[in-house]
Amino acid sequence: MTERTEAVEAVEFLSRSSTRVRLLETLRDRGRVTRDELRSELSASRTTVSRNLEALCERGWVGTTDREYALTPGTDAIVERFLDLESTVATAERLRPFLEHVDREAFDVDLSLLDDATVTVPRAGDPLAMVNAHVSAIKRSTDAVAAVPFLGLHACEAVHETVVDGDARVELVASDDVVATFLEGPSYAELAADLQAADGFTLTRASADVPFYVGVLDDVAQVGVDDDGEPRALLETTDPAVREWARATIDSLR
C-alpha cells in the first residue's frame, strides 16, 4: 500500500463519521478529557463515544493515560487540515452556481477567502434576482469602481441616480464597444450626457476584453458572471483580500 493510498484511506476513515471529527475537535480545544466529559460535550451516547474513541486510538490519533484522552503528537495538524478541507468543500459547493460560469484562470481567488461570500442566482418568480441585488448595491454605495463587459439599463439608471442626483463617485472601465453603446445608444445617451457632465463620474476605456463584471462598491466586492450576455450569478463579499484582488483586476484593465 502506497503512502498516498494510506492517506486517502485515513481521510475516508475520518470523513465517514462526524462524531470522530467532533471528538478530535474537542480534544484539540480541551486537551486531556475524560470519556464522560466527551459524552457531555458531544451530547452523544456512551456507546457512540466509546466506539469512536476506540477507533481513533487504534488509528493512533488519540492516546489515553489515567482514563483521560488526548491527541497524539501530529494529530492536531490532521485535524486542522481536515477542517480546512471540509470548509473548502462546503464553500465550493455553496458557490458552485457562480463557479460553473466563471473563468477560474481569470478569477484566481483562493476559495478560503470566500467563506462569507453570498451568491445570488435566478429564483422562481425573480429571474433577475442577481441584477436586482447589483442595482440595490449601487444605490446604497457612495464610492464605486467597476469593470463591465456589457451594460444594463437599470444599473446605469442607478449610477445616474447616485451621481447626478446624489454625491456618489463612480468609475466605469469598459471596452470600446461598451463605451460606444453607453455614449451613443438610444437607451443610454441621455444618461451618459448627464453623467459625463457630473464631477463624480469617470468613464475609462479598458485595455483588454473584460472577462466578467467586477466591482468594488464601498466595502463590498462584487463579481458577476454571464452566459453569452445573460446574467447567471452575482458573488458578493466584504473580505479585504478579495476587495484588493478586485481593485487590482480593475487596475489591470484600466
C-alpha positions in Angstrom: 0.0 0.0 0.0 1.4 3.4 -1.0 1.6 6.4 1.3 -0.9 8.1 -0.9 -3.4 5.2 -0.6 -2.9 5.2 3.2 -3.5 8.9 3.4 -6.7 8.6 1.3 -8.0 5.8 3.5 -7.2 7.9 6.6 -9.2 10.8 5.2 -12.1 8.4 4.3 -11.9 6.9 7.8 -12.4 10.4 9.3 -14.9 11.7 6.8 -17.2 8.7 7.4 -18.1 9.9 10.9 -19.0 13.4 12.1 -18.6 12.0 15.6 -14.9 11.3 15.1 -14.4 14.8 13.7 -16.1 16.3 16.7 -14.2 14.2 19.1 -10.9 15.3 17.6 -12.0 18.9 17.6 -12.9 18.7 21.3 -9.6 17.1 22.2 -7.8 19.7 20.2 -9.6 22.5 22.0 -9.8 21.0 25.5 -6.5 19.0 25.8 -6.9 16.0 28.1 -10.6 15.0 28.6 -12.3 12.0 30.2 -14.8 9.8 28.4 -17.7 11.2 30.4 -16.7 14.8 29.6 -16.6 13.9 25.9 -20.1 12.4 26.2 -21.3 15.6 27.8 -19.6 17.8 25.2 -20.9 15.9 22.3 -24.3 15.0 23.8 -23.8 11.5 22.5 -24.4 8.1 23.9 -21.8 6.1 25.9 -21.7 3.5 23.1 -21.2 6.1 20.3 -18.4 7.8 22.2 -16.7 4.6 23.2 -16.8 3.0 19.8 -15.3 6.1 18.0 -12.7 6.7 20.7 -11.5 3.1 20.3 -11.3 3.5 16.6 -9.3 6.7 16.9 -7.0 5.0 19.4 -6.5 2.1 17.1 -5.6 4.6 14.3 -3.0 6.1 16.6 -4.6 9.6 16.6 -5.7 9.5 20.2 -4.0 8.2 23.3 -5.2 7.6 26.9 -3.5 8.0 30.3 -5.2 7.7 33.7 -8.6 7.4 31.9 -8.1 10.7 30.1 -7.9 11.0 26.4 -5.7 13.4 24.3 -4.5 13.8 20.8 -1.2 12.1 19.9 1.7 14.2 18.5 0.9 15.3 14.9 -2.8 14.7 15.1 -3.6 18.4 15.7 -2.2 19.0 12.2 -4.5 16.3 10.7 -7.5 18.0 12.4 -6.6 21.4 11.1 -6.0 20.3 7.6 -9.2 18.2 7.6 -11.3 21.1 8.8 -9.7 23.3 6.1 -10.7 20.7 3.5 -14.2 20.5 4.9 -14.6 24.3 4.8 -13.2 24.4 1.3 -15.6 21.7 0.0 -18.5 23.4 1.7 -17.6 26.8 0.2 -17.1 25.3 -3.3 -20.5 23.6 -3.2 -22.2 26.7 -2.0 -20.6 28.8 -4.7 -21.0 26.3 -7.5 -23.7 28.3 -9.3 -21.1 31.0 -9.7 -18.0 28.9 -10.2 -19.5 26.9 -13.0 -19.8 30.1 -15.1 -16.5 31.9 -14.2 -13.1 31.6 -15.8 -11.0 30.3 -12.9 -7.8 31.4 -14.6 -9.1 35.0 -14.5 -10.9 34.6 -11.2 -7.8 33.3 -9.3 -9.2 34.0 -5.8 -8.4 31.4 -3.1 -11.7 29.9 -2.1 -10.8 30.1 1.6 -11.3 33.8 1.3 -14.9 33.3 0.2 -16.3 31.8 3.4 -18.5 34.8 3.9 -19.4 35.3 0.3 -23.0 35.2 -0.9 -24.2 34.1 -4.4 -27.4 35.4 -5.9 -28.9 33.5 -8.8 -32.2 33.5 -10.6 -35.1 32.4 -8.5 -38.7 31.3 -9.2 -40.7 34.5 -9.5 -37.5 36.6 -9.6 -35.4 35.5 -12.6 -33.3 38.7 -12.4 -32.5 38.4 -8.7 -28.8 38.9 -9.3 -29.4 42.1 -11.3 -31.7 43.5 -8.7 -29.1 42.8 -6.0 -26.5 44.6 -8.1 -28.7 47.6 -8.7 -29.6 47.8 -5.0 -25.9 47.8 -4.1 -25.2 50.6 -6.5 -28.0 52.7 -4.9 -26.5 52.2 -1.4 -22.9 53.0 -2.4 -21.1 56.3 -2.3 -17.8 55.2 -3.9 -17.7 52.6 -6.6 -15.3 51.4 -9.3 -16.2 48.6 -11.7 -15.1 46.9 -14.9 -18.1 45.9 -17.1 -18.3 43.5 -20.0 -21.7 44.8 -21.1 -24.3 47.4 -20.0 -27.5 47.1 -18.1 -30.1 49.9 -18.3 -31.3 49.6 -14.6 -27.7 49.6 -13.4 -26.9 52.8 -15.4 -30.1 54.4 -14.1 -28.9 53.6 -10.6 -25.5 55.1 -11.3 -27.2 58.3 -12.6 -29.3 58.5 -9.5 -26.4 58.2 -7.1 -24.0 60.5 -9.0 -26.2 63.1 -10.7 -29.0 63.3 -8.1 -26.6 62.5 -5.2 -23.0 62.9 -4.3 -21.6 59.4 -5.1 -18.4 58.8 -7.0 -18.4 56.1 -9.7 -15.8 55.0 -12.2 -16.6 52.6 -15.0 -14.0 50.7 -17.0 -15.3 49.3 -20.3 -14.3 48.0 -23.7 -14.6 50.2 -26.8 -17.9 48.7 -27.9 -19.5 49.1 -24.4 -18.3 52.7 -24.3 -19.8 53.4 -27.7 -23.1 51.9 -26.7 -23.1 53.9 -23.5 -22.4 57.2 -25.2 -24.5 56.7 -28.4 -27.1 54.1 -27.7 -30.7 55.4 -27.7 -31.4 54.0 -24.2 -28.2 55.3 -22.7 -27.2 58.6 -24.4 -29.2 60.9 -22.2 -28.0 59.2 -19.1 -24.4 59.3 -20.4 -24.6 63.0 -21.2 -25.7 63.8 -17.6 -23.0 61.6 -16.1 -20.3 63.0 -18.3 -21.1 66.4 -17.1 -21.1 65.3 -13.4 -18.0 65.7 -11.2 -18.4 62.3 -9.6 -18.3 60.1 -12.8 -15.4 58.8 -14.7 -15.6 56.6 -17.8 -12.4 54.8 -18.8 -11.7 52.6 -21.8 -10.4 49.1 -21.0 -7.1 47.9 -22.3 -8.4 44.4 -23.0 -11.6 42.4 -23.0 -13.4 42.4 -19.6 -13.9 38.7 -18.8 -16.7 39.3 -16.3 -18.2 42.1 -14.2 -16.0 43.1 -11.2 -16.6 46.0 -8.9 -15.9 47.4 -5.5 -18.8 49.3 -4.0 -17.8 50.9 -0.7 -16.7 47.8 1.3 -18.3 45.2 -0.9 -16.6 43.4 -3.8 -18.9 42.1 -6.5 -18.2 39.6 -9.3 -20.9 38.9 -11.8 -20.9 36.1 -14.4 -22.9 35.6 -17.5 -23.6 33.2 -20.3 -23.5 35.0 -23.7 -24.6 38.2 -22.1 -27.3 36.6 -19.9 -26.5 37.2 -16.2 -26.2 34.0 -14.3 -24.9 34.8 -10.8 -23.6 37.6 -8.6 -21.0 36.9 -5.9 -20.6 39.5 -3.1 -18.1 39.6 -0.2 -16.6 42.1 2.2 -13.3 40.2 2.6 -10.5 42.7 2.4 -8.2 40.4 0.4 -11.0 39.9 -2.2 -11.6 43.7 -2.4 -7.8 44.1 -3.0 -7.9 41.5 -5.7 -10.9 43.2 -7.4 -9.2 46.6 -7.4 -6.0 45.1 -8.8 -8.1 43.4 -11.5 -9.8 46.6 -12.4 -6.5 48.5 -12.4 -5.0 45.9 -14.8 -7.9 46.6 -17.2 -7.8 50.4 -17.0 
